[in-house]
Amino acid sequence: VIEMSIVMLVIFFVLAMAVIYLIEWVVTRFCRLSKGSYQWFGNRKRKQAQKQTLEGLMKMTEGDYSKAEKLISRNAKHSDEPVLNFIKAAEAAQLRNDELAANNYLMEAAKLAGPNNVALELARTRILLQQGKVPAARSAVDSLLELAPNNTDALRLAIDIYQKSKAYKALDDILENIGQRSFLSSDEYDALEQQATDGLLNEVLNEEGQEGLLKWWDNQPSRRRRSVYTRVGVIKRLIDVDDHESAQELVLDTLKKFEDEQLDLLFTQLTRLQADTDSKLIKVLTKRGDKAKDHYTDDYARALGYIYTRSALFDKAKPYFVQLLEHHECEVNDRIMALYVAEQTHD
């Protein structure tokens, strides 16, 4: 029991409060000092990581992939975008053919980025392709297109992978979906479309035969049926399998729907066609040849000359080869055929 006066009680209370506030101030000051120190070290690591990242990117541009990998991956977790650091480190490792390190960096990036990160999936798909794992890259790019169907880099990557994996149906579908986007020139788009068409035609013919090819053609949309390249592709393959009757029908339909300027590819196939000399096709070829411009007159003459020669009607074939010779339009095969006709007509 402590006895004291009211005055001493007040003095004791004031002193006790002063001690408490002093202790609180000391603790607060210490915590602020610790926090400041922590922030200082954190900022230092962040600046160091940023500097190393820039140096690593420079080394990567210079082609020093080993040094670039070390610089970019060091302190990666303290950089502003650690996921991008790990992605770049994976790319550098892959460029020096270290697949294990590249995969490890991608896993580190995945831990930080979580699922459905477009940049990470792009890098993963690109690295799988560089590693030659085309089936895995195909699966990855399919998932990537579901995640980012309009991403230009994803579309370019998909086109490359579909070409390498000979996935012509997928290539055809993606070309139809994207149309002539700004990242593909007109020539690039046409070349890809023709590659997809040739691949599809070969697949159908090899797997389903001539009947399957005709059925495939009948089921094509109007967009494809308006393509001269596709029509000529079908005609060429029908001739390859000796279905000249079906090829003749498609040739006749094509002649009715297109002008001479659009038929350069068709004229080449006409020299391979076996047709009945009394057929409607011969009448159409003769009529159009008579009305055509000078250059196209020779194309029709070449076609008729070959068809009549194959039918052993050498007298009818001879004037057409004479025309080609006079116009200097004969190619090597034309001259060989003209020689054969001349021998048969004793000229």
ZISULBEL-V381946 format. One record per pair of residues at least 4 apart in sequence whose ideal C-beta (glycine too) atoms are under 6 Angstrom apart, sorted by the first residue. I is the first residue (numbers start at 1). GAP is how many residues later the second one is. If there is no record, write none. Layout:
BEGIN
I;GAP + I;GAP
END
This chain:
BEGIN
4;4 + 4;5 + 45;30 + 45;33 + 46;32 + 48;27 + 49;26 + 49;29 + 49;30 + 52;19 + 52;22 + 53;19 + 53;26 + 55;16 + 56;12 + 56;15 + 56;16 + 59;5 + 59;8 + 59;9 + 60;8 + 60;32 + 64;4 + 65;27 + 65;30 + 65;31 + 66;30 + 68;4 + 68;24 + 69;4 + 69;20 + 69;23 + 69;24 + 72;13 + 72;16 + 72;17 + 73;16 + 76;6 + 76;9 + 76;10 + 77;5 + 79;6 + 82;30 + 83;26 + 83;29 + 83;30 + 86;19 + 86;22 + 86;23 + 87;22 + 87;36 + 89;16 + 90;12 + 90;15 + 90;16 + 93;5 + 93;8 + 93;9 + 94;8 + 94;33 + 94;36 + 99;32 + 102;25 + 106;18 + 109;4 + 109;11 + 113;4 + 113;7 + 116;31 + 118;30 + 121;23 + 122;31 + 125;12 + 125;15 + 125;16 + 125;19 + 125;32 + 128;5 + 128;8 + 128;9 + 128;12 + 129;8 + 133;4 + 134;30 + 134;31 + 137;24 + 138;23 + 138;27 + 141;16 + 141;17 + 141;20 + 144;10 + 145;4 + 145;9 + 145;13 + 148;6 + 152;31 + 155;23 + 158;16 + 161;4 + 162;5 + 162;8 + 162;9 + 168;28 + 168;31 + 168;32 + 171;25 + 172;24 + 175;17 + 175;18 + 180;9 + 184;4 + 184;5 + 194;35 + 197;33 + 197;36 + 201;32 + 201;36 + 202;4 + 203;4 + 204;4 + 204;8 + 204;9 + 204;12 + 205;8 + 205;32 + 208;4 + 210;31 + 210;33 + 217;17 + 220;4 + 220;5 + 224;6 + 228;30 + 228;34 + 231;23 + 232;33 + 232;34 + 232;37 + 235;12 + 235;15 + 235;16 + 235;34 + 236;33 + 238;5 + 238;8 + 238;9 + 239;8 + 239;33 + 244;4 + 244;30 + 248;27 + 248;33 + 252;29 + 254;4 + 255;29 + 258;4 + 258;5 + 260;32 + 260;36 + 263;4 + 267;32 + 270;33 + 271;35 + 274;36 + 275;4 + 275;6 + 275;32 + 277;5 + 277;34 + 285;15 + 285;18 + 285;19 + 288;4 + 289;8 + 289;11 + 292;4 + 292;5 + 292;8 + 298;26 + 298;29 + 298;31 + 301;19 + 301;22 + 301;23 + 304;16 + 305;12 + 305;15 + 305;16 + 308;5 + 308;8 + 308;9 + 309;8 + 309;28 + 309;32 + 314;27 + 314;30 + 314;31 + 317;24 + 318;23 + 318;27 + 321;17 + 321;20 + 324;5 + 324;6 + 324;10 + 325;5 + 330;4 + 330;5 + 342;5
END
